[in-house]
Amino acid sequence: MPQDTLKLPELSLILLIGSTSAGKSTFARRLFRPTEIVSPGACRGLVANGTGRS
């Protein structure tokens, strides 16, 4: 029987790692609120000051 709840400590960092098109984003959208998801593109933009360079 599939588990429909995920119990995590209040302060947690969850990393979803997998190949392209493996369903990581879909999984994250189903389990977490939009404010709880940080995309790599958003972080890249902050670090690179929006220039697209790393």
N, C-alpha and C positions, 0 to 999 in steps of 0.2 A: 504494500500500500504506500503510495507516495506521501511524503511529508509536505504539509501545506503551511507550516510555520518554520521560521528560522530564528532561533534564540541566540542572540549575540550580547556580549557585554556592552554596557552603555557607551564606552569609548572604544571603538573598534575601527580598524582599517581593513577593508576587504579588497583584495586584488583579483581581478578576473583576467586570467592569462589563457590565451588559446590562439589558434590560427585564425586567419581572416575568414569572416562569414561563419564562425562557429556558434554564434548566438549569444555572445557575451553581452552585447548592448540590450538585446531583447530580454535576457535573464535579469539584468540590472533594472530595467524599466518595470518589470513585473514585481520585483521584490523591494525596491527602494523608491523613495520619493525623489522627484527631480532635483531637489536641493541637496540630496545626499549623494549625488553622482557627479564625479569630476572626470571630464573627458581629457584624454591626452592632448588633443588639439587646443583646448582651453589653457592647459598648463604650458604648452609650448609657446602659445601667444604671450603669456605673461613673462616667461623667461626670456624670450627673444624680442620682447618689446613690440610684438606685432609685425616684425619684419619677415617672418617666415624662415629665418635662418636660426640654426641652433648654436 
